[in-house]
Amino acid sequence: MSNAPLTNETVHRVSFLDKASLHIPILRILQADGTTYENAVLPVIDKPLADKIFDTCVFTRVLDERMLGAQRQGRISFYMTCTGEEASIIGSTAALDKDDVILAQYREHASLRYRGFSTEQFMNQMFSNEKDLGKGRQMPIHYGSRELNYQTISSPLATQIPQATGVAYGMKLQGKRNVAICYFGEGAASEGDFHAGLNMAAVLKAPVIFFCRNNGYAISTPTEEQFAGNGIASRGVGYGMYTIRVDGNDMLAVLAATQQARAYALEHNAPVLIEAMTYRLGAHSSSDDPSGYRSKDEEAKWQQHDPVKRFKLWMINKGWTNEAEEATLFERYREEVLAAVKVAEKLPIPKLDEIIEDVLDKPTPALKKQLKELKEHINKYPKAYPKSAGRL
């Protein structure tokens, strides 16, 4: 894509463009059997990086399995899995520098794990106990870590998109050699914040990677009911930014695309859009029943494109792992997660006074008044708030 001024071809009869006018190829490197396509150009990857990626895949699968079960048992209130989308999330995170800033939507806990978030930290957040970094203010899976440059997740869709532009532009002004990466689903791309965020990034030339996980559904709404255009990638071209569409279940393709997107964003101080075509194998959240809007046959078809299995087969083909090592890793993490659950759920919740601390530089009179009223309410109905009543 050139940054030269637009030049318009002159025609002398009506000639419309449609979505087929823009040809958008899809990058694929790994085949389903773990072999690479002929003439495929691989990303920069060695065994230690591959091991870290696969370790993160296994941990995330176990975390999703265990914590969805914990939600069903009533031990936590809410959960969301990233099952089926691991390559999109982990492959892209693995291409980043540790000081690059991540702005997630809500299905990117694998990114946090890749950067070093501990099992205990995951549990403390989901159980909102006194060791939770967010002090119990957020519902489960709304993580944040200043240490790991992972901005705290916000529930409203797409708010992180213009924020990512601001973060990237700020780093540019400070002369930092880092990028921001912003994750969102194709459903969030229907929000107004998407268009504002991308346009600002393109005009201000902010070094940000917009990473769209196009997983087929915005909660229960399929893509064909969300937009009539050529996916999300065509919008990046429309806003004048470098754009690529990639197989989101192909770990190597995602890694390669993000490595080069990051290099371009830094070299040119400019945004890049990546659209990863993937599939949400699980429910939208623990509150969702996907059987109401998609078939078992559809899910079974996509199971054949399991990104973790595909990457594992590639590693086996290279002699970097085997089935026995994978089984041992799964079992170790199952034991670790279950043990952490038992500890975290027994820890007390944060003290109520902490709810207004460090939100602002100093608590305002309005916040103090609200806290006083909250305490009076809990004192009046202690049986309705057994945990809070004991921490006044």
C-alpha positions in Angstrom: 0.0 0.0 0.0 1.4 3.4 -0.9 1.1 6.5 1.1 1.2 8.7 -2.0 -1.7 11.0 -2.7 -4.8 9.4 -4.2 -4.9 9.3 -8.0 -8.2 8.7 -9.7 -8.6 7.0 -13.0 -11.0 8.8 -15.2 -13.9 6.9 -16.8 -16.7 8.1 -19.1 -19.4 5.7 -18.1 -21.0 4.6 -14.8 -18.8 2.0 -13.2 -19.5 0.8 -9.6 -17.3 -1.2 -7.3 -18.6 -4.0 -5.0 -17.1 -6.2 -2.3 -15.6 -8.5 -5.0 -13.5 -5.7 -6.4 -11.1 -6.1 -3.5 -9.2 -9.3 -3.6 -8.1 -10.4 0.0 -6.0 -13.6 0.1 -5.7 -15.6 3.4 -2.3 -16.5 4.7 -1.8 -20.2 5.6 1.5 -21.9 6.5 0.4 -25.0 8.5 -1.8 -27.8 7.2 -4.1 -29.9 9.3 -1.6 -32.7 9.6 1.1 -30.5 10.9 3.1 -30.2 7.7 3.7 -26.8 6.0 2.5 -25.8 2.6 5.0 -26.0 -0.2 6.9 -22.8 -0.6 5.5 -21.4 2.7 7.7 -18.8 4.4 7.9 -19.7 8.1 8.0 -17.1 10.9 11.1 -16.6 13.2 10.7 -19.5 15.6 12.9 -21.9 17.5 12.3 -24.7 20.0 12.2 -22.6 23.2 9.6 -20.3 21.6 7.6 -23.2 20.3 7.7 -24.8 23.8 6.5 -21.7 25.4 3.7 -21.3 22.9 2.6 -24.9 23.4 2.9 -24.7 27.2 0.5 -21.7 27.1 -1.9 -23.6 24.8 -2.1 -26.5 27.3 -2.5 -24.3 30.3 -5.2 -22.3 28.7 -7.1 -25.5 27.7 -6.9 -26.7 31.3 -7.9 -23.4 32.8 -10.9 -23.2 30.5 -12.0 -26.7 31.3 -11.6 -26.3 35.1 -13.0 -22.9 35.5 -16.1 -23.4 33.3 -16.7 -26.4 35.6 -16.2 -24.2 38.6 -18.8 -21.8 37.3 -21.2 -24.6 36.8 -20.7 -25.6 40.4 -21.4 -22.1 41.6 -17.9 -21.4 42.8 -17.4 -18.4 40.5 -20.1 -16.3 38.9 -19.0 -16.1 35.2 -16.5 -17.5 32.8 -15.5 -17.2 29.1 -13.2 -19.6 27.2 -10.9 -19.1 24.3 -11.2 -22.7 23.1 -10.6 -22.9 19.4 -9.0 -19.4 19.2 -5.7 -20.2 20.9 -3.6 -19.8 17.8 -5.0 -16.3 17.1 -4.3 -15.1 20.7 -1.1 -16.9 21.6 0.5 -16.8 18.1 0.1 -13.0 18.0 1.3 -12.4 21.6 4.4 -14.5 20.9 5.4 -12.0 18.2 5.4 -9.0 20.6 8.0 -7.4 22.9 7.3 -7.6 26.6 7.0 -3.9 26.7 4.3 -3.7 24.0 1.0 -2.9 25.5 -1.9 -5.3 25.2 -5.5 -4.1 25.2 -7.7 -7.1 25.2 -11.5 -7.7 24.8 -12.3 -10.5 27.1 -11.1 -13.8 25.6 -7.4 -13.2 25.6 -6.4 -14.6 29.0 -3.8 -16.8 27.1 -2.0 -13.6 26.3 -1.7 -12.8 29.9 -0.5 -16.3 30.7 2.1 -16.1 27.9 3.6 -13.1 29.6 3.8 -14.8 33.0 0.5 -14.3 34.9 0.6 -17.0 37.5 -2.1 -19.6 38.2 -2.6 -18.0 41.6 -3.1 -14.6 40.1 -5.8 -16.0 37.7 -7.6 -17.6 40.7 -7.4 -14.5 42.9 -9.0 -12.4 40.2 -11.8 -14.9 39.5 -12.6 -15.3 43.1 -12.3 -11.6 43.8 -10.4 -12.3 47.0 -8.1 -10.0 49.0 -5.1 -10.8 46.7 -6.9 -9.9 43.5 -4.9 -7.1 41.8 -8.2 -5.4 40.9 -9.4 -5.5 44.6 -12.6 -7.4 43.7 -14.0 -4.5 41.6 -14.4 -6.6 38.5 -16.4 -9.6 37.5 -14.4 -12.8 36.7 -12.0 -12.8 33.7 -11.7 -9.1 33.6 -8.0 -9.2 34.2 -5.4 -6.5 34.3 -1.7 -6.3 35.1 0.5 -3.2 35.0 3.6 -5.3 35.5 2.8 -7.3 32.3 1.6 -4.3 30.2 -1.9 -5.7 30.0 -4.5 -3.1 30.4 -7.5 -3.9 32.5 -10.4 -5.3 30.5 -13.6 -3.4 30.2 -17.0 -5.1 29.6 -18.5 -2.6 27.1 -17.5 -3.8 23.6 -15.0 -1.9 21.5 -14.0 0.7 24.1 -10.4 -0.6 24.0 -10.1 0.2 20.3 -9.8 4.0 20.4 -7.9 3.6 23.7 -5.3 1.5 21.9 -4.9 4.3 19.4 -4.2 6.7 22.2 -1.8 4.3 23.9 0.2 3.8 20.7 0.2 7.5 19.8 1.4 8.3 23.3 4.3 5.9 23.0 5.2 7.4 19.7 5.3 10.9 21.2 7.5 9.6 24.0 9.9 8.1 21.4 9.3 4.5 22.6 10.1 1.6 20.3 7.0 -0.3 21.1 3.5 -0.9 19.8 0.1 -1.4 21.2 -2.0 -4.4 20.1 -5.8 -4.3 20.4 -7.9 -7.5 20.3 -11.5 -7.5 19.4 -14.1 -9.7 17.7 -15.8 -9.1 14.4 -19.0 -8.2 16.4 -17.2 -5.4 18.2 -16.2 -4.1 14.7 -19.9 -3.1 14.3 -19.5 -0.5 17.2 -18.8 3.1 16.5 -15.6 3.0 18.5 -14.1 0.7 15.9 -14.4 3.2 13.1 -13.3 6.2 15.3 -10.3 4.2 16.6 -9.1 3.0 13.2 -9.5 6.4 11.5 -7.6 8.2 14.3 -4.8 5.6 14.1 -4.5 6.0 10.4 -4.5 9.8 10.4 -2.3 10.2 13.4 0.0 7.4 12.3 0.0 5.5 15.6 2.0 2.3 15.9 -0.9 0.0 16.8 -1.9 -3.5 15.6 -5.6 -4.0 15.4 -6.2 -7.7 15.8 -9.7 -8.9 14.9 -10.7 -12.4 15.9 -13.3 -13.2 13.4 -14.8 -16.3 15.1 -18.1 -16.5 13.2 -20.4 -15.2 15.9 -21.1 -12.0 17.8 -22.6 -13.8 20.8 -25.4 -15.6 18.8 -25.4 -13.5 15.7 -23.6 -15.1 12.7 -21.3 -12.9 10.5 -23.8 -12.9 7.6 -26.3 -11.1 9.8 -23.6 -8.6 11.1 -22.2 -7.2 7.8 -22.5 -7.5 4.1 -19.0 -6.4 3.2 -15.8 -8.4 2.6 -15.2 -9.2 6.3 -13.2 -6.8 8.5 -10.0 -6.7 6.4 -11.6 -4.6 3.7 -12.3 -1.9 6.3 -8.6 -1.6 7.1 -7.8 -1.0 3.5 -10.6 1.6 3.4 -9.0 3.5 6.3 -5.7 3.5 4.5 -3.7 1.0 6.6 -1.7 -2.1 5.9 -4.0 -5.1 6.2 -3.7 -8.9 6.1 -6.2 -11.8 6.5 -4.8 -14.9 8.1 -5.9 -18.4 9.0 -6.6 -17.8 12.7 -6.2 -21.5 13.5 -2.7 -21.6 12.1 -0.2 -20.8 14.8 2.7 -20.2 12.4 0.7 -18.0 10.0 -0.5 -15.8 12.9 3.0 -15.6 14.3 4.5 -14.6 11.0 1.8 -12.0 10.2 2.1 -10.4 13.7 5.9 -10.4 13.6 5.9 -8.5 10.3 3.0 -6.2 11.3 5.0 -5.2 14.4 8.1 -4.5 12.3 6.1 -2.4 9.9 4.2 -0.5 12.6 7.5 0.5 14.3 9.4 1.3 11.1 6.6 3.5 9.7 4.9 4.7 12.9 1.6 3.4 11.3 -1.2 1.1 12.2 -1.8 -2.4 10.8 -5.0 -4.5 10.8 -4.9 -8.3 11.0 -8.1 -10.3 10.5 -7.8 -13.8 11.9 -10.4 -16.2 10.5 -11.1 -18.6 13.4 -14.0 -20.3 15.2 -15.3 -20.2 18.8 -15.6 -23.8 19.7 -17.2 -23.1 23.0 -20.1 -21.0 24.1 -19.9 -17.3 24.0 -19.8 -17.3 27.8 -21.0 -19.4 30.7 -24.4 -17.7 30.3 -24.7 -18.8 26.6 -26.2 -22.0 25.0 -24.8 -22.2 21.4 -27.2 -25.1 20.5 -29.8 -22.5 20.1 -28.2 -20.9 17.1 -25.7 -23.4 15.5 -25.6 -27.1 14.8 -23.5 -29.9 16.3 -22.4 -30.7 12.7 -21.0 -27.2 12.3 -19.0 -27.5 15.6 -17.8 -31.0 14.6 -16.5 -29.6 11.3 -14.5 -26.9 13.1 -13.1 -29.4 15.6 -11.1 -30.8 12.7 -9.3 -27.4 12.5 -8.3 -27.5 16.2 -5.3 -25.0 16.3 -3.7 -26.6 19.3 -3.7 -30.1 17.7 -2.3 -28.7 14.4 0.6 -26.9 16.2 1.3 -30.0 18.3 1.5 -32.2 15.2 4.0 -29.7 13.7 6.1 -29.9 16.8 6.0 -33.7 16.8 7.1 -33.7 13.1 10.1 -31.6 14.2 10.9 -33.9 17.1 10.2 -31.1 19.6 7.5 -32.9 21.6 5.5 -36.2 21.8 2.1 -37.5 23.0 3.5 -38.6 26.3 5.0 -35.2 27.1 1.6 -33.5 26.2 -0.3 -35.9 28.5 2.1 -35.2 31.4 1.8 -31.4 30.8 -2.1 -31.6 30.8 -2.1 -33.6 34.0 0.4 -31.3 35.8 -1.7 -28.3 35.0 -5.0 -30.0 36.0 -3.5 -30.6 39.4 -2.0 -27.1 39.7 -5.3 -25.4 38.7 -7.4 -27.5 41.0 -5.0 -26.9 44.0 -5.1 -23.1 43.3 -8.9 -23.1 43.2 -9.1 -24.7 46.6 -6.7 -22.0 48.1 -8.2 -19.0 46.4 -11.8 -19.7 47.2 -11.0 -19.7 50.9 -9.3 -16.4 51.0 -11.3 -13.5 52.4 -12.6 -10.7 50.1 -11.0 -7.3 50.1 -11.9 -4.9 52.9 -14.8 -2.7 51.9 -12.8 0.6 52.3 -10.5 -0.5 49.4 -13.4 -0.1 47.0 -12.8 3.6 46.7 -9.0 3.6 47.1 -6.7 4.4 44.2 -9.6 5.1 41.8 -8.7 8.8 42.0 -5.7 10.5 43.6 -7.9 11.1 46.7 -11.4 9.8 47.3 -13.9 12.6 46.5 -16.7 13.6 49.0 -19.2 11.9 46.7 -17.3 8.6 46.9 -17.0 8.8 50.7 -20.7 9.5 51.0 -21.5 6.5 48.8 -19.2 4.2 50.8 -20.8 5.4 54.1 -24.3 4.6 52.7 -23.1 1.2 51.5 -21.8 0.3 54.9 -25.0 1.4 56.5 -27.0 -0.8 54.1 -24.8 -3.9 54.7 -25.0 -3.3 58.5 -28.8 -3.2 58.2 -28.9 -6.5 56.1 -25.8 -8.5 57.2 -27.3 -11.8 56.3 -27.8 -10.7 52.7 -24.1 -9.9 52.4 -22.3 -12.4 54.6 -18.8 -11.9 53.1 -18.9 -8.1 53.0 -20.4 -7.8 56.5 -17.4 -9.6 58.0 -15.0 -7.2 56.2 -16.5 -3.8 57.2 
